[in-house]
Structures are given as C-alpha cells and as structure tokens.
Amino acid sequence: MDADKIDRQARRILRGNDRGGYTVPTAGLYPYQWNWDSCFAAWGFSTFDVKRAWFEIHTLFTGQWDNGMVPHIIFHKRADGYFPGPDVWQVDRVPHTSGITQPPVAATLIRSVYDADKHYGRVHMELIYGRLVAWHRWFMKNRVEEGMAAITHPWESGRDNAADWDAALENVDGSNVGDYTRCDTLHVDAAMRPSKADYDRYLAIVQFSRGVEWDDAEIAANGPFRVADVGMTFILLRACRDLLHIAAELDHYTGEIEGWIKTLEAGVERHWNPEGFYDSLDLRTGVFSGAPGSASFLAWYAGMQSEDLLTLLTDILDRTQFGIASLDPRRQRFDALRYWRGPIWPVVNAMIGLGLAEQGHTLLAAKLRRDTQRLIAEHGFYEYFSPLDGAPAGGSSFTWTAAIWLAWAGPHARGRL
C-alpha cells in the first residue's frame, strides 16, 4: 500500500468535488450539497485545510429554515440531470432546499474541526453554535417521541431503502404520483439503487408534505410515514453529547442540552427489540422492523453499552469482509449490492469504529479500521461496497469515502474524532 499516494488521491477527490464553498458527494449522481455528506467533507478537509472545512459548514447552514431545521439538500445552483430537484420540493426560500432533514452529525464533526485548530476556529464556533442549538431544538420539539427520533421520509435517515422501512412503506400508496423520470439509474446500475416501487412511495410522501406546506404538526398527525429510526436516535444522542461539550467550552448554558440527553437515553431502551438488537419502530403500528444492520451498531457511538449487541456484532463481522453490512447477511431481505440493503458503507464503519474505541472495545475498533483501510486501498473511493467480496458499487470518486480515509481509516489519519 502506498499510503502517501492514496492520501493525495483522497485530497484530489475533495478538491475535485468542491463547487466553490460546498462539496458535492460525487459529480453527476449527486450534483448538490447534501447535509451529512457535507459535514463529513468538512471533517476530511480539516486534515489539510481547516479554513476550507469551516467554509463548508457555514455554506451548509445557509440552507437552515427559520424554524431551525437544516434540510437534507441545498440547491445552490441549478444542476440538470437530478431528480427530484427544487421544482418537485417547491420550498419557497433562497437558496432552494428540500423539505426534509438528515442525520444531525454536524455537532459531532464540527467539534472535531474545532479541535483541529481551536485558535482559528473559536470565532467560527461562536458563529455556528446558535444554529446548531436551533437545529437540535427543532429535532427535540418536532421529531422526538418517547425519547426516539422519528423520521417522516426514508431519505431523512440517510439510509434510503434500508429494510427498516419495508413494513411502514407498505402502508404508503404510491400509485397516484404521476409520471416522472429518474436520473440516478443513468449514472449507476439500477440493481444497485432503490426500486421503482420504492421511488413511487418516496414521491407520495413528498407530495403529502408539500401539500400541507411542510407543517410539522400536520405531518406528525397525518403523514403517511413516521418511523422511530434507531440510527437517527443514536446519531442525535451523540450529537447532543458533543453539543454539550461545545456549550461548556464556550461557557454557554448547558441545562437544556443535558435534558435532551436524558430524554434520548431513556428512548434508546424503547428501541431494544427482544430478538436481541436495537431496532427501528413503526410509530403508526408499534411494530419493530426486524432488520438488524449497521445502524443498530451505532449504540457505542451514542455512548451506550450492550453485551448482547457485542455478540451480534462479532457474529456479523465473521460473516463479512471489510466491515459492517447494512443488513445482517442472514436475513432474507439482504442484497449485497443494493444500496442500504446489504452493502458496507465506510462512513458508517467509521462511526461504529469510533464508538467502539471510545467505549473500550479497542480490538474490535482496530479491526474495523484496518478492514476499512484495506477496502478503500484495494477497491477505491466508491460510495459503498459488497460485504461479501468488497466489490465497489454506487458513485465513484466519492467525497465522504475520501474524507473517511483522511480523517479515520488511512495510516496517516488520527483515527478518532
């Protein structure tokens, strides 16, 4: 392995996907600024250009709504060849955005950017802190039920077609969405992407929410899809812990954030499926998804411990190469190359590995890091990979995969937040 050469390649990918203040995940397939992708990009930039890292964060928050929500896509410039674009979302603001959010990794990764250069970053942190609090406050008010973080669209989870949503999506009528033309399958093999039936339902949910003008209360009461997402709960809990650290560092009031953490810690227990893993829960029916996968293992990242979950993790690692499959390979719905129904995602490997290391499971954390390092070194900077043989899939020259190499997986990376 020529680590220096791979480092240079990773930096070139970040620079190449830079669109002047924000980074696209990859050219063509994702031509706009995506929320959590952008935060990981900032983490990667912080390893060699911390000023550019802060620029990424500030640009992301130009899309923040007045109610505090940070959307999952910010449409800074018109880019042909992407669906659904701003004309579908019909959000009346500038810059145009989507109408839903994404996992709030921002506080966690902004804390890491700050730690990379506290002298330069203090002013930036003071500027962004209030925006972070507003976003977390929006989450706690509008999306947390019984301590669990709810999503109103599968895209909010960042794990679009995960098996977690199958049963809930069965109750969404996608038969009347009208004609549309997908663009993702022009860039990537359709066998690696969500199905047509999935997309029909995705659009039906968008059309409902757009029809009620993105009113959170109406969507909560009558929206066709509302699931307590185990991944979102864990990521939000971790983000609140990091926000608390930032608040203390800046000498701001911490009581509100401490309350959020207690609420979410209690909610984690409701995610426990008696089958032996943390699971997502359909809030309309009260039924668990029955889909153990990579999101379940974000428990340590969130600061939680579970010996039962540790046993399941080691069992899955014995069945795969290069890390954690997005769905347990023993499950019938497993598909090694279809997006979030089986593939390994280096970005999730990183979060799981970081959590394991922080919670004292250093040998497992080191294995996960080595496996991810080998995966990228041998197969390239792709979006995701087969857990069976490491075959690359999805978009190439992918921003957050390059960022993960530079900040965590590569031999020269710190390997921690």
N, C-alpha and C positions, 0 to 999 in steps of 0.2 A: 504494500500500500504506500503510495506517495502522498502523504498527508498534506504537504505543502501545496501540491498541485490541486488536490481536491478542495482545500481551503480557497485557493484562488478562483476555482470554478464556482464555488458557492457565492463568493463575493460578486463575481460577474453576473450571476443569476439575479441577485438582489439589485444590482445596478441596472441590469437589462430590463427588469420589470418595473423600474421606477418611472412614473409618469409625471414627475415634477411635483413632489410633495406628498405623493401617495404611491403605494406599490400595488400592482395588480397581482393576483395569485399566479397567473400564467397568461401569456398572450393568447388571444383568440377565445379560448374556452371561458375565461373569467376576465372580461376587459374593464372591470370597475374596481372600486375599493370595497373589499369585504371586511367586516368588523373584526372577527377574531383572527383572521389571516393577517390583518394589518398590525395587530398587536404583536404577533409572533415575528412579523417582519421587523418591527422596532427592536425586539429582543436580539435578532440577528445583526441588525445594523449597529447596535450598541457595542458589539465586539470589535468594531473597527472605525465607526463614525457616529459617535454619540449625538452630535448635533443633528444628523440626519434622522436618527431614531426619534428625537423629540419632535421633529418636523412631521414625521409620520403620525404621531399621537395627536398633535394639535389639528392636523388635517382631518383625522377621523372624527374628532369632536365638533367639527363644523357642521356635521350632519345631525347633531343632537337636537331632539324635539324640545319644545317648551315645557313639556311635562317630565322631561328628564330622560326619556327613552333614547337609546343610541341604536339606530337602525342597522340591519344586517348588511345592506348595500347602500353606498353613497354614489350617486351617478354624477360625478363631477363634470364629465364631458360626454357628449353623445358618442356612443360606440356601436356601429351597426353590427349585426350578427349575434346579438344576445337576446334571449327570451327567458323570462318576462322582463322587459325594460320599463322605464319610467311611465310610458303610456299605459301600461297594464296596472301599475300600482296607483297611479293618479293621486299622488301625495302633493298637496298644494303648498310647497315650500321650495326655497332655493338654498343650497343645492337640492335637486330632486333626490328622494330616497325611496327605499322600500317602506313597507308599513309594519314590519316586524323586527324583532331584535335577534341577537345571537348570544352564545355563552359569554358571560362577562369576565373574560380573562384579563381585562385591561388593568385593574388594580394590581394584580399579581405581577404582570410583566412590566408595568410602569415602575413598580417598586424596584425591579431588577435593573431597569435602565437607570434609575436614580442612583442605585448602589454602584453602578459603573463609573459615575462621576458626580459625586454629591455637590462639589463646588459649583460646577456649571449647571447642575440640574435643580438646585434649590429654587430658583425663580420659576422654572418650568413646572415644578411640582406644586408650588403655591398657585400657579395659574390654573392647573388642571384639577386640583383637589376638589373644588366645589362641584365641578362637573361630574366627577366620579361619585361623590356623595349623592348628587341628584339622580344619577342612574340607578344606584343601589336602592335609594328611597323609592323610586318608581317600581323596581322589582318587588320590594317588600310589600308595597301597597297593592299592586295590581296582579302579581303573579305568584305570590306565596300563599298556599292553602295548607293549613295544618302543618306548617313548617316545611312543606315541599314546594319546589319551584315548578310552576306549571308552564307548559308551552301551549300556544294556540295554533301552531303550524309546525309540521315536521322540520321545515327549514330552520326554525329558530334553534333547534337542538344542535345544528351543525352536522348532524348525522341523518341526513335527509330520508333515506329509505331503510333505516335500521328496523330490525324485526320488532323492536319495542312498539312500533306504531301500527302493526298489522291489524290487530283487532279493532282499534279505535278508528282506523281509516275505513274499515268495512262499513261503518255507520255513516260515512260521508258519501253523499250522492254526487258522483262526478259525471253524470250522464247528460247534463244540460249546459256544459261550459262553452259550447260552441267550437268552431274550427280555430286551430292555432297551429303554428309551425315551430317545432323545437329546433334549437340551433346546437345544443350540446352534442347531439349524435353526429353532427357534421365534423366534429373535432375528435371524438372518442367513439370507439366501438360501442354500439348500443347494448351489447351484452355486459358492458361494464358500468351501465348507467341505470337509474330508476326506470321502471316500466311505463308504458303508455297509461295503464290504469292508475298508477301512482300519480302521474302528472295531471290526469283529469281531476283527481281528488285534491291535489295541491292547489289547482286553479279554482276549484269550487270554494275552498276555504278562503283564498284571497278575495274572491268575488263577494262572499258574505261580509267579510270585514270591511272591504271597501264600501259596500252598500250601507253600512252603519257608520261610515266616516271614521273608522278606526277607533270607535268609542270603547274603551277598555271595559267598562261596566256591562255594556251590551254584549260584547264578545264573551265575557266571562259567564253571563247568564244564559246566552242562547247560541253561542258559536258552535259549529258542528264538531270541533275537535278541541279537547282540553285534557292533556295528559301530564301527570306529575313525572317529570323526566329526571331519572336518577343522576344522569350526567350533569344536567343543569344545576340540580341541588348541590352536588359536590363542588362544582366549579364556583357557584355563588358563595358557598360557605368558605371556600379557600380565599376567594376574592375579598370577602368581608374581613377575614383574619389579616390579610395584607393591607387592607384599607385602615384597619385599626392601628397597625404598625405605623403607617404613614401619618395618621392623625396624631399619634403620640410624638412622632419625630418632629412634626410641625407645631406641636403644642396646641392642637385643636381639641375640642370637646369629644370625648370618646364614648359617652354613655349610650347614645343611640346605636352606635355600631355594635357595642357589646350586647345590647338587647337583640339585635339581628342575629348575632352568632348563636345566642342561646336558643332562639326560635328555630333556626336551621338545624342545630344539633339535635333538638328534640324531633324534628321532622325526619331526620335520617332514619330513625327507628321505624317509621312507617313505611320506609322503602324496603324493609327486610322481607323478602319472600321466604316462607317456611321451607321451600325447596333447598335453601342454603346459600342465597346470594342477595345482594342489593339489586332491586328491580324497579322498572318504571311501572306506573299505576294509572289506569284509565280513570280519570276523575268523574266521568259520566256514568260508569258502570261499577267502579270499585274493584275491577279485576286486574291482577298483575299481568304483565306482558309475557312472562315465562321465557325471557330472552337474555340469558347471561352472556355478557360480552365485555368489551373493553371499558365501556362506561361504568360498569359495576366496580371495576378495579381502580377507579379514581377515589375510592374511600380514603386511602392513605394520603393522597394529595390534599384531601379536605381535612386531614388531621385526625381521622378516625382509625380505629384498630379492629380487626376481626380475624381470629384464628381460623374459623370455618372458611372465610373467604380466601385466606392464605393457602389453604389446602386446594381449593378450586383453582387458584391462580397457578400453582405449581403443576397441577394436572394438565391445564391447558398449555402451559409452556412446554410440557413434554410431548405434546401432540403437534406443535407447530415449529416453524423455524422463524427466526428473526423478530420475535416479539409476540404481542397480544393480538389475537384475531378479534375483529369487531363483533363476531358472534362465535360462541362455542362451536367448534367444528363437529361435535357430536349431534348437534341439533339438526333436525330435518330441513330447516329453512336456510341452512348455511350454503353460501355460494362464494367460492374462493376469490372471484374477480369482480363481483357486482357491488361496487361502491361500499356501502356500510353493512353489507350482509355477510361479511367474512374477511375482507382484506385487512391487512395490517396498515396502520397509519403512523408514520414516525412521530407525528406531532402528539398523538395520544400515548405512544410508547414513552415519550419524554415526560409527559405529566405523571404517568404511572410510576416511572422510574424515579423521578424527583420525590414523589410522595413516599415511595418505599425507602429511599435513602434517609429522608427526614425522620421517618418513624422507626429507624433502626434495622431495617431489613437490607443490610448493605450488600450481602452476597447476591441476592435477587436483583437488587438495583444495578449492581455492576454487570451482571449477566445481560440485563435488558439493554443497558447502554452499549455493551460490546456487540450484541446482536444487531442493534440498530446501526451502529458504526459499520459493521460488515455489510449489512443490507444496502446501505447507501453507497459504500465504496465499490461493491460488486455490481450493483444494478442501476445506479444513477439517481438523479434528483427528480424522481417521479412523485405523483400525488399520493399513490398508495400501491400496495404490493400483495401478491398472493402469500398467505401464511404457510402454504404447503411447500413452495419451491422458490419464493422470492421474485417471481415473475413480475415485472413492473406493469402498472396499469394507470389509467387516467391521464391527466395532463403531465407534460414533461417540463423540465426547467422550472420546477415549482418553488415558489417563494418560501413557503414555510418549511419545506424539507431542507432547503439550503440554510435557513435560519436555525433549524434544529441542529444541523451539522456544526455550525459555527459556535452556537451557544451551549450545546449539551453533548452531542454524540461524538464529534470529532476528537482526535487525540490531543489537539491543542485547546479544546474547549474547557471552560471551567467545570462543566458537568453539574452545575447547580444553579438555582435562581439567585 
